Amino acid sequence: MSGLRRALPFLIVLACLFPEGAAWSAERNKPGAFDYYVLVLSWMPSYCRTEGRDRKDGQCEASQPRAFRLHGLWPQYDKGWPESCFIGKRPWVPAKLIEEMRDIMPSKTLIIHEYRVHGTCSGLEPAQYFGVARQLYERVSVPLRFLANDADRLASPDEIEREFLAANPWLEPDMISVTCRRANLLDIRVCFGRDLFPRACGVNEDQKRLCPAANIAVPPVKP
């Protein structure tokens, strides 16, 4: 019997124990081992028209102004991404820090989720991670047109991108992408290096994949 044939039963057992990619994922999901960050800014009028309304999310209360809110800061590989990295202890976001973040990230549940899934992979403690997220969030200027309280408008992903490029001259086209869902603007994604300088996005932010629609609705901000 050849060596390969003798090894086959052992290889079959390994395949069952470690499905394809499992070992690779474990190797890559290490805190601090990533290539760049993507800053995700959610367009709240779209969220509150769909999932937020269904969930009766407090972020969608009429008394709260809604525009772009911080969804998260995601460590990325040039292809793929880490998530829920093991940090040797239970991920914990202090209550005081949660309250400090709620002006730009109103959902307590989201804040906890984002640190557990994404922040743990940054290699940063919660205060550092959310400090970086706030710094990058405040660096992005929102075009004034998005703050107007008027009717829905239609725009192509390219048009939306151009408006952000005009409002943020430090950005290049390959550093930003637009995401849509149900033909509505979902979020804007901006890429930064580990040094927090803007950089080109990886294949994860491929515009055609994130929003292939020719035109999408941009629901208005409501007071």
Secondary structure, DSSP 4 states (H G I P E B T S, - for coil): --HHHHHHHHHHHHHHHS-TTHHHHHHH--TT--SEEEEEEEEHHHHHHTHHHHHT-GGG-TTS--SEEEEEEEEE-SSS---S---SS-----HHHHHHHTTTS--HHHHHHHHHHTGGGTT--HHHHHHHHHHHHHHSPPPGGGG-----EEE-HHHHHHHHHHH-TT--GGGEEEEEETTEEEEEEEEEETTSSB----GGG-HHHH---S-EEEPPP--
